[in-house]
Amino acid sequence: MLGARLAGRIFGCTGARTLAVTGLTIAAAALAIPAIWNSAAAMVAGTTIAAAGTGSLFVVTSATALGQVAAHEAGLAS
């Protein structure tokens, strides 16, 4: 939820591509945490941070996809 909220607020300033790359980078780096440290705390921390990065991608993909649809077809596309 945190990643989606932040992405929604900064989407207009940064643009889709920058926000998508940032979200993917955060998710990839966070998923490397449990691979490096083998503990339950590292697993929880890594997946929690990765979820924030992935959450920002949901905002980017839905905004980009729905931005390409005509206004009268927006309900059908979503």
HTML snippet that shows the backbone in 3Dmol.js (N, CA, C, O; Angstrom):
<script src="https://3Dmol.org/build/3Dmol-min.js"></script>
<div id="view" style="width:600px;height:400px;position:relative"></div>
<script>
const pdb = `
ATOM      1  N   MET A   1       0.811  -1.183   0.000  1.00  0.00           N
ATOM      2  CA  MET A   1       0.000   0.000   0.000  1.00  0.00           C
ATOM      3  C   MET A   1       0.867   1.264   0.000  1.00  0.00           C
ATOM      4  O   MET A   1       0.531   2.261  -0.638  1.00  0.00           O
ATOM      5  N   LEU A   2       1.960   1.203   0.710  1.00  0.00           N
ATOM      6  CA  LEU A   2       2.824   2.375   0.789  1.00  0.00           C
ATOM      7  C   LEU A   2       3.400   2.718  -0.586  1.00  0.00           C
ATOM      8  O   LEU A   2       3.426   3.883  -0.982  1.00  0.00           O
ATOM      9  N   GLY A   3       3.854   1.709  -1.298  1.00  0.00           N
ATOM     10  CA  GLY A   3       4.415   1.957  -2.626  1.00  0.00           C
ATOM     11  C   GLY A   3       3.385   2.516  -3.591  1.00  0.00           C
ATOM     12  O   GLY A   3       3.696   3.400  -4.389  1.00  0.00           O
ATOM     13  N   ALA A   4       2.162   2.007  -3.523  1.00  0.00           N
ATOM     14  CA  ALA A   4       1.103   2.485  -4.407  1.00  0.00           C
ATOM     15  C   ALA A   4       0.716   3.918  -4.062  1.00  0.00           C
ATOM     16  O   ALA A   4       0.478   4.727  -4.959  1.00  0.00           O
ATOM     17  N   ARG A   5       0.651   4.238  -2.779  1.00  0.00           N
ATOM     18  CA  ARG A   5       0.305   5.606  -2.382  1.00  0.00           C
ATOM     19  C   ARG A   5       1.363   6.608  -2.830  1.00  0.00           C
ATOM     20  O   ARG A   5       1.046   7.662  -3.380  1.00  0.00           O
ATOM     21  N   LEU A   6       2.609   6.264  -2.588  1.00  0.00           N
ATOM     22  CA  LEU A   6       3.689   7.176  -2.998  1.00  0.00           C
ATOM     23  C   LEU A   6       3.747   7.319  -4.512  1.00  0.00           C
ATOM     24  O   LEU A   6       3.963   8.414  -5.032  1.00  0.00           O
ATOM     25  N   ALA A   7       3.555   6.215  -5.213  1.00  0.00           N
ATOM     26  CA  ALA A   7       3.598   6.273  -6.672  1.00  0.00           C
ATOM     27  C   ALA A   7       2.474   7.135  -7.223  1.00  0.00           C
ATOM     28  O   ALA A   7       2.668   7.878  -8.185  1.00  0.00           O
ATOM     29  N   GLY A   8       1.309   7.037  -6.618  1.00  0.00           N
ATOM     30  CA  GLY A   8       0.191   7.857  -7.064  1.00  0.00           C
ATOM     31  C   GLY A   8       0.451   9.339  -6.890  1.00  0.00           C
ATOM     32  O   GLY A   8      -0.002  10.156  -7.692  1.00  0.00           O
ATOM     33  N   ARG A   9       1.172   9.682  -5.854  1.00  0.00           N
ATOM     34  CA  ARG A   9       1.460  11.099  -5.606  1.00  0.00           C
ATOM     35  C   ARG A   9       2.545  11.661  -6.518  1.00  0.00           C
ATOM     36  O   ARG A   9       2.477  12.826  -6.908  1.00  0.00           O
ATOM     37  N   ILE A  10       3.551  10.844  -6.865  1.00  0.00           N
ATOM     38  CA  ILE A  10       4.670  11.368  -7.654  1.00  0.00           C
ATOM     39  C   ILE A  10       4.615  10.975  -9.125  1.00  0.00           C
ATOM     40  O   ILE A  10       5.535  11.283  -9.882  1.00  0.00           O
ATOM     41  N   PHE A  11       3.546  10.296  -9.536  1.00  0.00           N
ATOM     42  CA  PHE A  11       3.432   9.842 -10.925  1.00  0.00           C
ATOM     43  C   PHE A  11       3.455  11.010 -11.907  1.00  0.00           C
ATOM     44  O   PHE A  11       4.114  10.936 -12.944  1.00  0.00           O
ATOM     45  N   GLY A  12       2.753  12.067 -11.591  1.00  0.00           N
ATOM     46  CA  GLY A  12       2.696  13.217 -12.490  1.00  0.00           C
ATOM     47  C   GLY A  12       4.014  13.961 -12.620  1.00  0.00           C
ATOM     48  O   GLY A  12       4.292  14.563 -13.656  1.00  0.00           O
ATOM     49  N   CYS A  13       4.822  13.921 -11.575  1.00  0.00           N
ATOM     50  CA  CYS A  13       6.100  14.651 -11.592  1.00  0.00           C
ATOM     51  C   CYS A  13       7.205  13.893 -12.307  1.00  0.00           C
ATOM     52  O   CYS A  13       8.004  14.488 -13.030  1.00  0.00           O
ATOM     53  N   THR A  14       7.252  12.581 -12.108  1.00  0.00           N
ATOM     54  CA  THR A  14       8.377  11.811 -12.631  1.00  0.00           C
ATOM     55  C   THR A  14       8.107  11.148 -13.969  1.00  0.00           C
ATOM     56  O   THR A  14       9.024  10.996 -14.776  1.00  0.00           O
ATOM     57  N   GLY A  15       6.889  10.756 -14.216  1.00  0.00           N
ATOM     58  CA  GLY A  15       6.572  10.041 -15.448  1.00  0.00           C
ATOM     59  C   GLY A  15       6.565   8.544 -15.231  1.00  0.00           C
ATOM     60  O   GLY A  15       7.092   8.039 -14.240  1.00  0.00           O
ATOM     61  N   ALA A  16       5.964   7.849 -16.168  1.00  0.00           N
ATOM     62  CA  ALA A  16       5.757   6.407 -16.025  1.00  0.00           C
ATOM     63  C   ALA A  16       7.061   5.613 -16.079  1.00  0.00           C
ATOM     64  O   ALA A  16       7.272   4.708 -15.273  1.00  0.00           O
ATOM     65  N   ARG A  17       7.914   5.943 -17.005  1.00  0.00           N
ATOM     66  CA  ARG A  17       9.136   5.150 -17.190  1.00  0.00           C
ATOM     67  C   ARG A  17      10.056   5.231 -15.975  1.00  0.00           C
ATOM     68  O   ARG A  17      10.559   4.210 -15.506  1.00  0.00           O
ATOM     69  N   THR A  18      10.273   6.424 -15.472  1.00  0.00           N
ATOM     70  CA  THR A  18      11.152   6.597 -14.308  1.00  0.00           C
ATOM     71  C   THR A  18      10.589   5.890 -13.085  1.00  0.00           C
ATOM     72  O   THR A  18      11.328   5.247 -12.339  1.00  0.00           O
ATOM     73  N   LEU A  19       9.289   6.006 -12.880  1.00  0.00           N
ATOM     74  CA  LEU A  19       8.659   5.371 -11.732  1.00  0.00           C
ATOM     75  C   LEU A  19       8.676   3.852 -11.853  1.00  0.00           C
ATOM     76  O   LEU A  19       8.865   3.158 -10.855  1.00  0.00           O
ATOM     77  N   ALA A  20       8.483   3.329 -13.054  1.00  0.00           N
ATOM     78  CA  ALA A  20       8.520   1.877 -13.259  1.00  0.00           C
ATOM     79  C   ALA A  20       9.919   1.319 -13.017  1.00  0.00           C
ATOM     80  O   ALA A  20      10.075   0.290 -12.360  1.00  0.00           O
ATOM     81  N   VAL A  21      10.925   1.990 -13.542  1.00  0.00           N
ATOM     82  CA  VAL A  21      12.304   1.524 -13.340  1.00  0.00           C
ATOM     83  C   VAL A  21      12.682   1.585 -11.861  1.00  0.00           C
ATOM     84  O   VAL A  21      13.340   0.680 -11.350  1.00  0.00           O
ATOM     85  N   THR A  22      12.273   2.638 -11.183  1.00  0.00           N
ATOM     86  CA  THR A  22      12.557   2.757  -9.754  1.00  0.00           C
ATOM     87  C   THR A  22      11.866   1.650  -8.965  1.00  0.00           C
ATOM     88  O   THR A  22      12.472   1.048  -8.078  1.00  0.00           O
ATOM     89  N   GLY A  23      10.612   1.383  -9.281  1.00  0.00           N
ATOM     90  CA  GLY A  23       9.882   0.316  -8.589  1.00  0.00           C
ATOM     91  C   GLY A  23      10.501  -1.053  -8.817  1.00  0.00           C
ATOM     92  O   GLY A  23      10.613  -1.850  -7.885  1.00  0.00           O
ATOM     93  N   LEU A  24      10.902  -1.330 -10.047  1.00  0.00           N
ATOM     94  CA  LEU A  24      11.546  -2.611 -10.337  1.00  0.00           C
ATOM     95  C   LEU A  24      12.898  -2.732  -9.657  1.00  0.00           C
ATOM     96  O   LEU A  24      13.266  -3.809  -9.188  1.00  0.00           O
ATOM     97  N   THR A  25      13.634  -1.641  -9.599  1.00  0.00           N
ATOM     98  CA  THR A  25      14.939  -1.663  -8.931  1.00  0.00           C
ATOM     99  C   THR A  25      14.782  -1.914  -7.441  1.00  0.00           C
ATOM    100  O   THR A  25      15.536  -2.692  -6.857  1.00  0.00           O
ATOM    101  N   ILE A  26      13.810  -1.261  -6.825  1.00  0.00           N
ATOM    102  CA  ILE A  26      13.554  -1.480  -5.397  1.00  0.00           C
ATOM    103  C   ILE A  26      13.148  -2.920  -5.150  1.00  0.00           C
ATOM    104  O   ILE A  26      13.635  -3.549  -4.210  1.00  0.00           O
ATOM    105  N   ALA A  27      12.261  -3.451  -5.981  1.00  0.00           N
ATOM    106  CA  ALA A  27      11.806  -4.827  -5.798  1.00  0.00           C
ATOM    107  C   ALA A  27      12.953  -5.822  -5.978  1.00  0.00           C
ATOM    108  O   ALA A  27      13.076  -6.768  -5.201  1.00  0.00           O
ATOM    109  N   ALA A  28      13.787  -5.619  -6.987  1.00  0.00           N
ATOM    110  CA  ALA A  28      14.896  -6.541  -7.229  1.00  0.00           C
ATOM    111  C   ALA A  28      15.928  -6.495  -6.104  1.00  0.00           C
ATOM    112  O   ALA A  28      16.419  -7.532  -5.657  1.00  0.00           O
ATOM    113  N   ALA A  29      16.249  -5.291  -5.653  1.00  0.00           N
ATOM    114  CA  ALA A  29      17.224  -5.164  -4.562  1.00  0.00           C
ATOM    115  C   ALA A  29      16.673  -5.767  -3.273  1.00  0.00           C
ATOM    116  O   ALA A  29      17.411  -6.397  -2.516  1.00  0.00           O
ATOM    117  N   ALA A  30      15.393  -5.576  -3.026  1.00  0.00           N
ATOM    118  CA  ALA A  30      14.797  -6.112  -1.801  1.00  0.00           C
ATOM    119  C   ALA A  30      14.709  -7.630  -1.830  1.00  0.00           C
ATOM    120  O   ALA A  30      14.846  -8.274  -0.790  1.00  0.00           O
ATOM    121  N   LEU A  31      14.486  -8.204  -2.988  1.00  0.00           N
ATOM    122  CA  LEU A  31      14.432  -9.668  -3.070  1.00  0.00           C
ATOM    123  C   LEU A  31      15.822 -10.291  -2.977  1.00  0.00           C
ATOM    124  O   LEU A  31      15.941 -11.499  -2.771  1.00  0.00           O
ATOM    125  N   ALA A  32      16.863  -9.494  -3.124  1.00  0.00           N
ATOM    126  CA  ALA A  32      18.213 -10.008  -2.933  1.00  0.00           C
ATOM    127  C   ALA A  32      18.564 -10.128  -1.452  1.00  0.00           C
ATOM    128  O   ALA A  32      19.482 -10.865  -1.091  1.00  0.00           O
ATOM    129  N   ILE A  33      17.843  -9.415  -0.598  1.00  0.00           N
ATOM    130  CA  ILE A  33      18.130  -9.454   0.849  1.00  0.00           C
ATOM    131  C   ILE A  33      18.005 -10.865   1.408  1.00  0.00           C
ATOM    132  O   ILE A  33      18.930 -11.322   2.079  1.00  0.00           O
ATOM    133  N   PRO A  34      16.891 -11.586   1.162  1.00  0.00           N
ATOM    134  CA  PRO A  34      16.818 -12.952   1.707  1.00  0.00           C
ATOM    135  C   PRO A  34      17.803 -13.919   1.051  1.00  0.00           C
ATOM    136  O   PRO A  34      18.151 -14.945   1.634  1.00  0.00           O
ATOM    137  N   ALA A  35      18.249 -13.591  -0.158  1.00  0.00           N
ATOM    138  CA  ALA A  35      19.226 -14.454  -0.813  1.00  0.00           C
ATOM    139  C   ALA A  35      20.601 -14.320  -0.175  1.00  0.00           C
ATOM    140  O   ALA A  35      21.389 -15.266  -0.179  1.00  0.00           O
ATOM    141  N   ILE A  36      20.885 -13.149   0.371  1.00  0.00           N
ATOM    142  CA  ILE A  36      22.188 -12.905   0.986  1.00  0.00           C
ATOM    143  C   ILE A  36      22.204 -13.349   2.442  1.00  0.00           C
ATOM    144  O   ILE A  36      23.122 -14.044   2.878  1.00  0.00           O
ATOM    145  N   TRP A  37      21.178 -12.941   3.194  1.00  0.00           N
ATOM    146  CA  TRP A  37      21.090 -13.305   4.612  1.00  0.00           C
ATOM    147  C   TRP A  37      19.998 -14.334   4.801  1.00  0.00           C
ATOM    148  O   TRP A  37      18.858 -14.124   4.384  1.00  0.00           O
ATOM    149  N   ASN A  38      20.341 -15.437   5.423  1.00  0.00           N
ATOM    150  CA  ASN A  38      19.418 -16.540   5.582  1.00  0.00           C
ATOM    151  C   ASN A  38      18.791 -16.492   6.971  1.00  0.00           C
ATOM    152  O   ASN A  38      19.249 -17.171   7.890  1.00  0.00           O
ATOM    153  N   SER A  39      17.751 -15.694   7.116  1.00  0.00           N
ATOM    154  CA  SER A  39      17.025 -15.641   8.383  1.00  0.00           C
ATOM    155  C   SER A  39      15.584 -15.240   8.118  1.00  0.00           C
ATOM    156  O   SER A  39      15.251 -14.728   7.049  1.00  0.00           O
ATOM    157  N   ALA A  40      14.746 -15.478   9.099  1.00  0.00           N
ATOM    158  CA  ALA A  40      13.332 -15.125   8.950  1.00  0.00           C
ATOM    159  C   ALA A  40      13.152 -13.612   8.874  1.00  0.00           C
ATOM    160  O   ALA A  40      12.314 -13.125   8.115  1.00  0.00           O
ATOM    161  N   ALA A  41      13.922 -12.878   9.644  1.00  0.00           N
ATOM    162  CA  ALA A  41      13.817 -11.417   9.624  1.00  0.00           C
ATOM    163  C   ALA A  41      14.204 -10.859   8.257  1.00  0.00           C
ATOM    164  O   ALA A  41      13.572  -9.922   7.769  1.00  0.00           O
ATOM    165  N   ALA A  42      15.227 -11.424   7.642  1.00  0.00           N
ATOM    166  CA  ALA A  42      15.634 -10.980   6.306  1.00  0.00           C
ATOM    167  C   ALA A  42      14.556 -11.305   5.280  1.00  0.00           C
ATOM    168  O   ALA A  42      14.329 -10.527   4.353  1.00  0.00           O
ATOM    169  N   MET A  43      13.894 -12.441   5.437  1.00  0.00           N
ATOM    170  CA  MET A  43      12.814 -12.809   4.518  1.00  0.00           C
ATOM    171  C   MET A  43      11.640 -11.840   4.637  1.00  0.00           C
ATOM    172  O   MET A  43      11.097 -11.389   3.628  1.00  0.00           O
ATOM    173  N   VAL A  44      11.254 -11.522   5.863  1.00  0.00           N
ATOM    174  CA  VAL A  44      10.144 -10.597   6.075  1.00  0.00           C
ATOM    175  C   VAL A  44      10.494  -9.204   5.573  1.00  0.00           C
ATOM    176  O   VAL A  44       9.691  -8.571   4.888  1.00  0.00           O
ATOM    177  N   ALA A  45      11.684  -8.724   5.908  1.00  0.00           N
ATOM    178  CA  ALA A  45      12.094  -7.389   5.470  1.00  0.00           C
ATOM    179  C   ALA A  45      12.200  -7.319   3.947  1.00  0.00           C
ATOM    180  O   ALA A  45      11.741  -6.353   3.338  1.00  0.00           O
ATOM    181  N   GLY A  46      12.792  -8.323   3.339  1.00  0.00           N
ATOM    182  CA  GLY A  46      12.958  -8.324   1.889  1.00  0.00           C
ATOM    183  C   GLY A  46      11.643  -8.343   1.135  1.00  0.00           C
ATOM    184  O   GLY A  46      11.461  -7.588   0.180  1.00  0.00           O
ATOM    185  N   THR A  47      10.729  -9.195   1.555  1.00  0.00           N
ATOM    186  CA  THR A  47       9.447  -9.265   0.852  1.00  0.00           C
ATOM    187  C   THR A  47       8.574  -8.035   1.122  1.00  0.00           C
ATOM    188  O   THR A  47       7.783  -7.634   0.268  1.00  0.00           O
ATOM    189  N   THR A  48       8.716  -7.446   2.295  1.00  0.00           N
ATOM    190  CA  THR A  48       7.953  -6.230   2.593  1.00  0.00           C
ATOM    191  C   THR A  48       8.415  -5.067   1.725  1.00  0.00           C
ATOM    192  O   THR A  48       7.594  -4.334   1.174  1.00  0.00           O
ATOM    193  N   ILE A  49       9.707  -4.901   1.605  1.00  0.00           N
ATOM    194  CA  ILE A  49      10.241  -3.814   0.769  1.00  0.00           C
ATOM    195  C   ILE A  49       9.955  -4.093  -0.709  1.00  0.00           C
ATOM    196  O   ILE A  49       9.648  -3.174  -1.469  1.00  0.00           O
ATOM    197  N   ALA A  50      10.059  -5.364  -1.113  1.00  0.00           N
ATOM    198  CA  ALA A  50       9.757  -5.715  -2.501  1.00  0.00           C
ATOM    199  C   ALA A  50       8.295  -5.445  -2.834  1.00  0.00           C
ATOM    200  O   ALA A  50       7.975  -5.067  -3.961  1.00  0.00           O
ATOM    201  N   ALA A  51       7.414  -5.633  -1.871  1.00  0.00           N
ATOM    202  CA  ALA A  51       5.993  -5.343  -2.096  1.00  0.00           C
ATOM    203  C   ALA A  51       5.766  -3.857  -2.340  1.00  0.00           C
ATOM    204  O   ALA A  51       4.894  -3.485  -3.126  1.00  0.00           O
ATOM    205  N   ALA A  52       6.530  -3.016  -1.682  1.00  0.00           N
ATOM    206  CA  ALA A  52       6.408  -1.579  -1.923  1.00  0.00           C
ATOM    207  C   ALA A  52       6.835  -1.230  -3.347  1.00  0.00           C
ATOM    208  O   ALA A  52       6.197  -0.408  -4.006  1.00  0.00           O
ATOM    209  N   GLY A  53       7.905  -1.849  -3.818  1.00  0.00           N
ATOM    210  CA  GLY A  53       8.341  -1.613  -5.197  1.00  0.00           C
ATOM    211  C   GLY A  53       7.358  -2.146  -6.215  1.00  0.00           C
ATOM    212  O   GLY A  53       7.116  -1.517  -7.245  1.00  0.00           O
ATOM    213  N   THR A  54       6.790  -3.306  -5.928  1.00  0.00           N
ATOM    214  CA  THR A  54       5.800  -3.897  -6.825  1.00  0.00           C
ATOM    215  C   THR A  54       4.505  -3.096  -6.808  1.00  0.00           C
ATOM    216  O   THR A  54       3.842  -2.963  -7.837  1.00  0.00           O
ATOM    217  N   GLY A  55       4.145  -2.566  -5.655  1.00  0.00           N
ATOM    218  CA  GLY A  55       2.933  -1.761  -5.558  1.00  0.00           C
ATOM    219  C   GLY A  55       2.990  -0.525  -6.437  1.00  0.00           C
ATOM    220  O   GLY A  55       1.977  -0.105  -6.997  1.00  0.00           O
ATOM    221  N   SER A  56       4.162   0.050  -6.555  1.00  0.00           N
ATOM    222  CA  SER A  56       4.285   1.216  -7.432  1.00  0.00           C
ATOM    223  C   SER A  56       4.092   0.825  -8.891  1.00  0.00           C
ATOM    224  O   SER A  56       3.635   1.641  -9.692  1.00  0.00           O
ATOM    225  N   LEU A  57       4.430  -0.402  -9.246  1.00  0.00           N
ATOM    226  CA  LEU A  57       4.239  -0.853 -10.621  1.00  0.00           C
ATOM    227  C   LEU A  57       2.765  -0.984 -10.970  1.00  0.00           C
ATOM    228  O   LEU A  57       2.375  -0.727 -12.109  1.00  0.00           O
ATOM    229  N   PHE A  58       1.944  -1.378 -10.012  1.00  0.00           N
ATOM    230  CA  PHE A  58       0.512  -1.481 -10.275  1.00  0.00           C
ATOM    231  C   PHE A  58      -0.072  -0.125 -10.644  1.00  0.00           C
ATOM    232  O   PHE A  58      -0.926  -0.035 -11.526  1.00  0.00           O
ATOM    233  N   VAL A  59       0.379   0.917  -9.983  1.00  0.00           N
ATOM    234  CA  VAL A  59      -0.089   2.265 -10.295  1.00  0.00           C
ATOM    235  C   VAL A  59       0.353   2.664 -11.692  1.00  0.00           C
ATOM    236  O   VAL A  59      -0.436   3.203 -12.468  1.00  0.00           O
ATOM    237  N   VAL A  60       1.596   2.404 -12.010  1.00  0.00           N
ATOM    238  CA  VAL A  60       2.131   2.783 -13.319  1.00  0.00           C
ATOM    239  C   VAL A  60       1.415   2.037 -14.435  1.00  0.00           C
ATOM    240  O   VAL A  60       1.020   2.646 -15.429  1.00  0.00           O
ATOM    241  N   THR A  61       1.244   0.732 -14.286  1.00  0.00           N
ATOM    242  CA  THR A  61       0.620  -0.040 -15.368  1.00  0.00           C
ATOM    243  C   THR A  61      -0.844   0.325 -15.556  1.00  0.00           C
ATOM    244  O   THR A  61      -1.302   0.450 -16.692  1.00  0.00           O
ATOM    245  N   SER A  62      -1.581   0.497 -14.476  1.00  0.00           N
ATOM    246  CA  SER A  62      -2.991   0.832 -14.644  1.00  0.00           C
ATOM    247  C   SER A  62      -3.165   2.246 -15.198  1.00  0.00           C
ATOM    248  O   SER A  62      -4.027   2.470 -16.047  1.00  0.00           O
ATOM    249  N   ALA A  63      -2.366   3.195 -14.733  1.00  0.00           N
ATOM    250  CA  ALA A  63      -2.479   4.559 -15.244  1.00  0.00           C
ATOM    251  C   ALA A  63      -2.066   4.644 -16.708  1.00  0.00           C
ATOM    252  O   ALA A  63      -2.684   5.367 -17.489  1.00  0.00           O
ATOM    253  N   THR A  64      -1.041   3.920 -17.073  1.00  0.00           N
ATOM    254  CA  THR A  64      -0.588   3.930 -18.459  1.00  0.00           C
ATOM    255  C   THR A  64      -1.602   3.253 -19.372  1.00  0.00           C
ATOM    256  O   THR A  64      -1.900   3.759 -20.454  1.00  0.00           O
ATOM    257  N   ALA A  65      -2.130   2.118 -18.944  1.00  0.00           N
ATOM    258  CA  ALA A  65      -3.100   1.401 -19.773  1.00  0.00           C
ATOM    259  C   ALA A  65      -4.401   2.189 -19.910  1.00  0.00           C
ATOM    260  O   ALA A  65      -4.937   2.310 -21.012  1.00  0.00           O
ATOM    261  N   LEU A  66      -4.904   2.717 -18.821  1.00  0.00           N
ATOM    262  CA  LEU A  66      -6.168   3.452 -18.885  1.00  0.00           C
ATOM    263  C   LEU A  66      -6.012   4.821 -19.528  1.00  0.00           C
ATOM    264  O   LEU A  66      -6.992   5.399 -19.997  1.00  0.00           O
ATOM    265  N   GLY A  67      -4.802   5.342 -19.557  1.00  0.00           N
ATOM    266  CA  GLY A  67      -4.561   6.615 -20.225  1.00  0.00           C
ATOM    267  C   GLY A  67      -4.645   6.518 -21.734  1.00  0.00           C
ATOM    268  O   GLY A  67      -4.777   7.535 -22.415  1.00  0.00           O
ATOM    269  N   GLN A  68      -4.571   5.307 -22.266  1.00  0.00           N
ATOM    270  CA  GLN A  68      -4.628   5.100 -23.711  1.00  0.00           C
ATOM    271  C   GLN A  68      -6.027   4.775 -24.213  1.00  0.00           C
ATOM    272  O   GLN A  68      -6.225   4.574 -25.411  1.00  0.00           O
ATOM    273  N   VAL A  69      -7.002   4.723 -23.301  1.00  0.00           N
ATOM    274  CA  VAL A  69      -8.354   4.336 -23.645  1.00  0.00           C
ATOM    275  C   VAL A  69      -9.224   5.590 -23.738  1.00  0.00           C
ATOM    276  O   VAL A  69      -9.060   6.534 -22.965  1.00  0.00           O
ATOM    277  N   ALA A  70     -10.127   5.582 -24.674  1.00  0.00           N
ATOM    278  CA  ALA A  70     -11.047   6.705 -24.813  1.00  0.00           C
ATOM    279  C   ALA A  70     -11.927   6.822 -23.564  1.00  0.00           C
ATOM    280  O   ALA A  70     -12.191   5.828 -22.888  1.00  0.00           O
ATOM    281  N   ALA A  71     -12.372   8.029 -23.268  1.00  0.00           N
ATOM    282  CA  ALA A  71     -13.133   8.270 -22.037  1.00  0.00           C
ATOM    283  C   ALA A  71     -14.414   7.443 -21.977  1.00  0.00           C
ATOM    284  O   ALA A  71     -14.793   6.993 -20.895  1.00  0.00           O
ATOM    285  N   HIS A  72     -15.082   7.233 -23.086  1.00  0.00           N
ATOM    286  CA  HIS A  72     -16.339   6.484 -23.064  1.00  0.00           C
ATOM    287  C   HIS A  72     -16.114   4.980 -22.912  1.00  0.00           C
ATOM    288  O   HIS A  72     -17.075   4.247 -22.675  1.00  0.00           O
ATOM    289  N   GLU A  73     -14.884   4.501 -23.039  1.00  0.00           N
ATOM    290  CA  GLU A  73     -14.573   3.083 -22.874  1.00  0.00           C
ATOM    291  C   GLU A  73     -13.794   2.795 -21.599  1.00  0.00           C
ATOM    292  O   GLU A  73     -13.349   1.665 -21.399  1.00  0.00           O
ATOM    293  N   ALA A  74     -13.619   3.787 -20.734  1.00  0.00           N
ATOM    294  CA  ALA A  74     -12.792   3.628 -19.536  1.00  0.00           C
ATOM    295  C   ALA A  74     -13.352   2.565 -18.589  1.00  0.00           C
ATOM    296  O   ALA A  74     -12.586   1.783 -18.026  1.00  0.00           O
ATOM    297  N   GLY A  75     -14.648   2.523 -18.409  1.00  0.00           N
ATOM    298  CA  GLY A  75     -15.254   1.517 -17.536  1.00  0.00           C
ATOM    299  C   GLY A  75     -15.054   0.115 -18.062  1.00  0.00           C
ATOM    300  O   GLY A  75     -14.841  -0.812 -17.281  1.00  0.00           O
ATOM    301  N   LEU A  76     -15.118  -0.059 -19.361  1.00  0.00           N
ATOM    302  CA  LEU A  76     -14.923  -1.355 -19.962  1.00  0.00           C
ATOM    303  C   LEU A  76     -13.469  -1.802 -19.855  1.00  0.00           C
ATOM    304  O   LEU A  76     -13.194  -2.985 -19.653  1.00  0.00           O
ATOM    305  N   ALA A  77     -12.552  -0.874 -19.987  1.00  0.00           N
ATOM    306  CA  ALA A  77     -11.125  -1.198 -19.947  1.00  0.00           C
ATOM    307  C   ALA A  77     -10.640  -1.515 -18.545  1.00  0.00           C
ATOM    308  O   ALA A  77      -9.722  -2.318 -18.374  1.00  0.00           O
ATOM    309  N   SER A  78     -11.237  -0.902 -17.549  1.00  0.00           N
ATOM    310  CA  SER A  78     -10.751  -1.148 -16.191  1.00  0.00           C
ATOM    311  C   SER A  78     -11.285  -2.451 -15.682  1.00  0.00           C
ATOM    312  O   SER A  78     -10.989  -2.839 -14.552  1.00  0.00           O
TER     313      SER A  78
END
`;
const viewer = $3Dmol.createViewer("view");
viewer.addModel(pdb, "pdb");
viewer.setStyle({}, {cartoon: {color: "spectrum"}});
viewer.zoomTo();
viewer.render();
</script>
